[in-house]
Amino acid sequence: MKKKILVIDDEPNIRRLLGFNLKEKFDVDLAENGDEALNFLLKDAAPDLIISDVTMPKLDGYQFIETVKQHGRLKNIPVIFLTAKSQSIDRIKGLKLGAIDYIVKPFNPEEIVIRVENILMASAPTVN
């Protein structure tokens, strides 16, 4: 069974690009902002990983991750920030809020797929 990824970005082209590149190996759901993503998470099965932009309308990535990390059922979902906010202070804020990775746009889609695979493999239970 494929792992499930939720991609959150207000740019339709970024959502499509990530969806296209991830769908071969993962089930991918798309949301255009943190508010839409939060509503999705509260009513559907939790994904195995979330990729989120930071700068979005309604509920930005920082507000989104703060909300997710306070919710019992959702707090352990790994979150990767994928954003144009490239300053060190922005990366530090994202990591302090609980992001497992922080990737700056522009990005290589193949790199995203590899990072997602590595994170999911690292969090998978080991079988003896």
C-alpha positions as CSV (number, residue, x, y, z in Angstrom):
1,M,0.0,0.0,0.0
2,K,1.3,3.4,-1.0
3,K,2.1,6.0,1.7
4,K,-0.1,9.1,1.6
5,I,1.3,12.6,1.1
6,L,-0.5,15.9,1.5
7,V,0.9,18.8,-0.5
8,I,-0.2,22.4,0.5
9,D,0.7,25.3,-1.7
10,D,-1.3,28.3,-3.0
11,E,0.4,28.1,-6.4
12,P,-1.4,25.7,-8.7
13,N,1.7,25.0,-10.8
14,I,3.7,23.9,-7.7
15,R,0.8,21.6,-6.5
16,R,0.6,20.0,-10.0
17,L,4.4,19.6,-10.3
18,L,4.7,18.0,-6.9
19,G,1.6,15.8,-7.4
20,F,2.9,14.6,-10.8
21,N,6.4,13.8,-9.4
22,L,5.1,12.1,-6.2
23,K,2.2,10.2,-7.6
24,E,4.3,7.3,-9.0
25,K,5.4,6.3,-5.5
26,F,2.8,7.9,-3.2
27,D,-0.9,8.6,-2.9
28,V,-1.1,12.4,-3.1
29,D,-3.7,14.8,-1.9
30,L,-3.5,18.5,-2.7
31,A,-4.7,21.6,-0.8
32,E,-4.3,25.3,-1.7
33,N,-3.8,26.7,1.8
34,G,-3.4,25.8,5.5
35,D,-7.1,26.3,6.2
36,E,-8.2,23.9,3.5
37,A,-5.5,21.4,4.6
38,L,-6.6,21.5,8.2
39,N,-10.2,20.8,7.3
40,F,-9.0,17.9,5.1
41,L,-6.9,16.5,8.0
42,L,-9.7,16.7,10.5
43,K,-12.2,14.8,8.3
44,D,-10.0,12.3,6.4
45,A,-7.3,9.7,7.3
46,A,-4.1,11.4,8.3
47,P,-1.3,11.4,5.7
48,D,2.1,9.9,6.3
49,L,3.8,13.2,5.5
50,I,2.9,16.8,4.7
51,I,4.7,19.1,2.3
52,S,3.7,22.7,3.0
53,D,4.4,26.2,1.7
54,V,4.9,28.9,4.3
55,T,3.4,32.0,2.6
56,M,-0.3,31.2,1.9
57,P,-3.6,33.0,2.4
58,K,-6.0,32.3,5.2
59,L,-3.7,30.1,7.3
60,D,0.0,30.3,6.6
61,G,2.5,27.4,7.0
62,Y,3.7,28.5,10.4
63,Q,0.1,28.8,11.8
64,F,-0.8,25.5,10.1
65,I,2.1,23.5,11.7
66,E,1.4,25.1,15.1
67,T,-2.2,23.9,14.9
68,V,-1.2,20.4,13.7
69,K,1.4,19.9,16.3
70,Q,-1.2,20.7,19.0
71,H,-3.6,18.1,17.7
72,G,-3.2,14.6,19.3
73,R,-4.0,12.6,16.2
74,L,-1.9,14.8,13.9
75,K,1.0,15.9,15.9
76,N,3.4,13.1,14.8
77,I,3.0,13.6,11.1
78,P,6.3,14.8,9.6
79,V,6.1,18.2,7.9
80,I,8.5,19.5,5.2
81,F,8.4,23.2,4.5
82,L,8.9,24.0,0.8
83,T,9.0,27.8,0.5
84,A,10.6,30.8,-1.1
85,K,11.3,32.2,2.4
86,S,15.1,31.6,2.3
87,Q,16.4,33.6,5.2
88,S,18.1,31.8,8.0
89,I,15.6,33.2,10.5
90,D,12.7,31.7,8.5
91,R,14.4,28.3,8.4
92,I,15.1,28.4,12.1
93,K,11.5,29.3,12.9
94,G,10.1,26.5,10.7
95,L,12.4,23.9,12.3
96,K,11.6,25.2,15.8
97,L,7.9,24.8,15.1
98,G,8.5,21.2,14.3
99,A,9.2,20.9,10.6
100,I,11.4,17.9,9.9
101,D,13.0,19.6,6.8
102,Y,13.0,23.0,5.2
103,I,13.5,23.3,1.4
104,V,13.9,26.6,-0.4
105,K,12.2,27.3,-3.8
106,P,13.2,26.9,-6.6
107,F,13.7,23.1,-6.0
108,N,14.4,20.0,-7.9
109,P,11.4,17.7,-7.9
110,E,13.6,14.6,-7.9
111,E,15.3,15.9,-4.7
112,I,11.8,16.3,-3.0
113,V,10.9,12.7,-3.9
114,I,14.2,11.4,-2.4
115,R,13.8,13.5,0.8
116,V,10.3,12.2,1.2
117,E,11.4,8.6,0.8
118,N,14.3,9.1,3.2
119,I,12.0,10.6,5.9
120,L,9.4,7.9,5.5
121,M,12.0,5.1,5.6
122,A,13.6,6.7,8.8
123,S,10.2,6.8,10.5
124,A,9.1,3.3,9.4
125,P,9.1,0.7,12.2
126,T,11.9,-1.8,11.9
127,V,11.1,-5.5,11.5
128,N,13.4,-8.1,13.1
